[in-house]
Amino acid sequence: MDDEGRVRLTVHGETALQGDRDLLQVALRNLLVNALRYSPSGTPVRLSVAGGSERMCFSVCNEGEPIDPATRPALFQSYVRGTNAARAPGTGLGLYLVKRVVDLHGGSIRLEESRTDGTEFVVELPRQFAAATVPSPG
């Protein structure tokens, strides 16, 4: 996934988390693959992980084009791709899957407003896993 050594990891606090390991890996991998795919070659992708007493937060940030504001409201729906995604492979399911995994863990995900070029997704999860009931899409 990171054959150029572009991912920069920072960790703060206690980061142990209860949850479905496989699903959480899918979510984190999707965010990292997107960050690498939609940023200029050779630029860093930052993964920050911070743990508090009840919640854990991780963010993935790159130096690519910001996501078009017109796309943002539908960003976590299935088969939605941004205007800059036409040149890259994908189906528009990655962020949808990330959102589903986060919801199943009782957490939240948001796209931070960009003050400069780049994109940052922030995921917050409760440290104790209590499987949430998520309505099926429809």
KOLTORKE-279002 format. One record per residue (C-alpha): z, y, x; residue number from 1; residue in one letter. Coordinates in pm, whole numbers. Example, Ala and Ser with C-alpha at 12.3 -4.5 7.8 and 13.67 -1.06 7.14 Angstrom:
BEGIN
pz,py,px,i,aa
780,-450,1230,1,a
714,-106,1367,2,s
END
This chain:
BEGIN
pz,py,px,i,aa
0,0,0,1,m
89,250,277,2,d
-135,150,564,3,d
-123,498,717,4,e
258,528,721,5,g
242,823,482,6,r
547,747,265,7,v
858,940,375,8,r
1182,803,233,9,l
1510,993,196,10,t
1821,837,46,11,v
2139,1014,-67,12,h
2452,855,-210,13,g
2502,509,-352,14,e
2173,369,-478,15,t
2269,28,-616,16,a
2121,-18,-961,17,l
2134,-290,-1224,18,q
1804,-357,-1391,19,g
1501,-577,-1409,20,d
1393,-588,-1046,21,r
1033,-690,-1119,22,d
978,-417,-1378,23,l
1138,-152,-1159,24,l
911,-256,-872,25,q
607,-219,-1099,26,v
717,132,-1196,27,a
789,249,-843,28,l
472,91,-707,29,r
259,264,-973,30,n
409,602,-890,31,l
360,552,-515,32,l
4,420,-549,33,v
-90,718,-767,34,n
73,962,-524,35,a
-119,811,-233,36,l
-445,785,-426,37,r
-442,1146,-549,38,y
-342,1322,-229,39,s
-547,1418,76,40,p
-571,1153,346,41,s
-308,1196,614,42,g
-69,1400,401,43,t
282,1268,335,44,p
409,1124,10,45,v
782,1179,-34,46,r
1006,925,-204,47,l
1359,1055,-258,48,s
1636,836,-395,49,v
1975,977,-494,50,a
2264,798,-657,51,g
2547,950,-855,52,g
2843,788,-1024,53,s
2657,700,-1345,54,e
2290,768,-1279,55,r
2031,715,-1012,56,m
1736,944,-960,57,c
1419,892,-765,58,f
1127,1124,-721,59,s
778,1076,-586,60,v
598,1385,-463,61,c
259,1438,-302,62,n
45,1728,-183,63,e
-253,1655,-405,64,g
-402,1862,-683,65,e
-153,1953,-955,66,p
-209,1776,-1286,67,i
-406,1984,-1532,68,d
-170,2141,-1790,69,p
-405,2029,-2070,70,a
-354,1664,-1967,71,t
26,1678,-1940,72,r
121,1623,-2306,73,p
-67,1290,-2316,74,a
5,1185,-1958,75,l
226,885,-2045,76,f
-4,747,-2316,77,q
-222,445,-2250,78,s
-574,497,-2115,79,y
-517,864,-2035,80,v
-658,984,-1703,81,r
-646,1332,-1559,82,g
-955,1537,-1488,83,t
-920,1469,-1115,84,n
-905,1090,-1174,85,a
-1279,1043,-1231,86,a
-1336,990,-859,87,r
-1063,727,-820,88,a
-1027,371,-949,89,p
-794,302,-1238,90,g
-767,244,-1611,91,t
-514,504,-1722,92,g
-237,249,-1771,93,l
-19,318,-1466,94,g
193,607,-1596,95,l
208,445,-1939,96,y
361,133,-1780,97,l
602,343,-1574,98,v
720,520,-1889,99,k
769,190,-2073,100,r
976,46,-1785,101,v
1188,361,-1765,102,v
1241,360,-2143,103,d
1341,-8,-2137,104,l
1609,81,-1883,105,h
1741,371,-2094,106,g
1614,632,-1849,107,g
1379,927,-1846,108,s
1073,1040,-1654,109,i
929,1386,-1620,110,r
656,1567,-1436,111,l
800,1861,-1247,112,e
617,2189,-1264,113,e
441,2253,-936,114,s
536,2569,-751,115,r
262,2496,-498,116,t
-4,2233,-467,117,d
119,1887,-541,118,g
269,1666,-805,119,t
624,1539,-847,120,e
747,1274,-1088,121,f
1122,1240,-1135,122,v
1281,926,-1280,123,v
1646,912,-1387,124,e
1806,578,-1468,125,l
2157,476,-1571,126,p
2319,266,-1300,127,r
2427,5,-1556,128,q
2140,-176,-1723,129,f
2162,-209,-2100,130,a
1819,-313,-2225,131,a
1698,-51,-2467,132,a
1491,-131,-2770,133,t
1161,44,-2729,134,v
926,58,-3024,135,p
590,-100,-2963,136,s
306,149,-2932,137,p
113,199,-3243,138,g
END
